[in-house]
Amino acid sequence: MTEIRTPRLLLRRWTDDDLVPLAEITSDPDVMRWIGDGSVLDLDGTAEAIELWEEEWDDEGFGVFAVELLASGELIGAVGLSAADDLPETRHQVRVEWRLGRPFWGQGYASEAAQASLEFALQDRGLDRVVAVNRVGNEESANVIRKLGMAHDGDTVDPATGAPVALYGIDLTEYEG
């Protein structure tokens, strides 16, 4: 079982008990606004997302973590790594991604969990490079990406949604963990 502890968070694999709390997060239009086409997920859609993340863990040795507060054990969202094959520019690369419940925004949790995921990718899993894809206009996520030390690699359009996105990346040689 892969777990990462940060000063305030536990990043871990998913359990059945995570479905309802994550569905509450993914059913919030503000949370999902910048993810995919911006559609919210119902209980079934959330279950499918968790299933895909767990399959990626099994197949690739990395994936998106369930993130909980160490102090309370409360699930606050999903942060981790996924194959970035949905864009031609990032195909065959691994991206760091996050989605947190609205009550947990603005407290540094996304940066803390994303930094732990980035370190896991580059130091534990031996990846040479990690990317991030950010929908243009999502300044909160752009701030997290800057904190991770990722460099702007260019801009493109997400073919699935038609939305403009900015591409970022960091190589193992640039990482200062």
BELCOR-V330763 format. One record per residue. N is the residue number from 1. RES is the residue in three letters. NEAR is the number of other ideal C-beta (glycine too) atoms within 10 Angstrom. Layout:
BEGIN
N;RES;NEAR / N;RES;NEAR
END
This chain:
BEGIN
1;MET;4 / 2;THR;15 / 3;GLU;10 / 4;ILE;18 / 5;ARG;11 / 6;THR;15 / 7;PRO;8 / 8;ARG;14 / 9;LEU;22 / 10;LEU;18 / 11;LEU;22 / 12;ARG;17 / 13;ARG;17 / 14;TRP;20 / 15;THR;10 / 16;ASP;8 / 17;ASP;11 / 18;ASP;18 / 19;LEU;17 / 20;VAL;11 / 21;PRO;17 / 22;LEU;24 / 23;ALA;20 / 24;GLU;14 / 25;ILE;22 / 26;THR;23 / 27;SER;15 / 28;ASP;15 / 29;PRO;9 / 30;ASP;10 / 31;VAL;19 / 32;MET;17 / 33;ARG;13 / 34;TRP;17 / 35;ILE;17 / 36;GLY;13 / 37;ASP;10 / 38;GLY;12 / 39;SER;13 / 40;VAL;17 / 41;LEU;20 / 42;ASP;12 / 43;LEU;14 / 44;ASP;10 / 45;GLY;14 / 46;THR;22 / 47;ALA;15 / 48;GLU;12 / 49;ALA;19 / 50;ILE;22 / 51;GLU;11 / 52;LEU;13 / 53;TRP;20 / 54;GLU;14 / 55;GLU;11 / 56;GLU;18 / 57;TRP;18 / 58;ASP;10 / 59;ASP;10 / 60;GLU;13 / 61;GLY;12 / 62;PHE;21 / 63;GLY;22 / 64;VAL;26 / 65;PHE;27 / 66;ALA;23 / 67;VAL;31 / 68;GLU;18 / 69;LEU;14 / 70;LEU;12 / 71;ALA;8 / 72;SER;8 / 73;GLY;9 / 74;GLU;13 / 75;LEU;25 / 76;ILE;25 / 77;GLY;25 / 78;ALA;26 / 79;VAL;27 / 80;GLY;28 / 81;LEU;26 / 82;SER;17 / 83;ALA;16 / 84;ALA;21 / 85;ASP;12 / 86;ASP;15 / 87;LEU;18 / 88;PRO;8 / 89;GLU;14 / 90;THR;20 / 91;ARG;10 / 92;HIS;7 / 93;GLN;18 / 94;VAL;23 / 95;ARG;21 / 96;VAL;28 / 97;GLU;18 / 98;TRP;21 / 99;ARG;21 / 100;LEU;21 / 101;GLY;21 / 102;ARG;11 / 103;PRO;10 / 104;PHE;18 / 105;TRP;15 / 106;GLY;10 / 107;GLN;12 / 108;GLY;14 / 109;TYR;22 / 110;ALA;23 / 111;SER;17 / 112;GLU;19 / 113;ALA;27 / 114;ALA;25 / 115;GLN;19 / 116;ALA;23 / 117;SER;26 / 118;LEU;22 / 119;GLU;17 / 120;PHE;20 / 121;ALA;23 / 122;LEU;21 / 123;GLN;12 / 124;ASP;12 / 125;ARG;15 / 126;GLY;9 / 127;LEU;17 / 128;ASP;11 / 129;ARG;15 / 130;VAL;28 / 131;VAL;19 / 132;ALA;26 / 133;VAL;23 / 134;ASN;21 / 135;ARG;18 / 136;VAL;13 / 137;GLY;13 / 138;ASN;17 / 139;GLU;8 / 140;GLU;12 / 141;SER;22 / 142;ALA;18 / 143;ASN;12 / 144;VAL;23 / 145;ILE;23 / 146;ARG;13 / 147;LYS;14 / 148;LEU;19 / 149;GLY;14 / 150;MET;24 / 151;ALA;12 / 152;HIS;14 / 153;ASP;16 / 154;GLY;10 / 155;ASP;12 / 156;THR;15 / 157;VAL;12 / 158;ASP;15 / 159;PRO;10 / 160;ALA;10 / 161;THR;14 / 162;GLY;8 / 163;ALA;16 / 164;PRO;12 / 165;VAL;22 / 166;ALA;19 / 167;LEU;21 / 168;TYR;23 / 169;GLY;20 / 170;ILE;22 / 171;ASP;13 / 172;LEU;14 / 173;THR;8 / 174;GLU;12 / 175;TYR;17 / 176;GLU;5 / 177;GLY;10
END
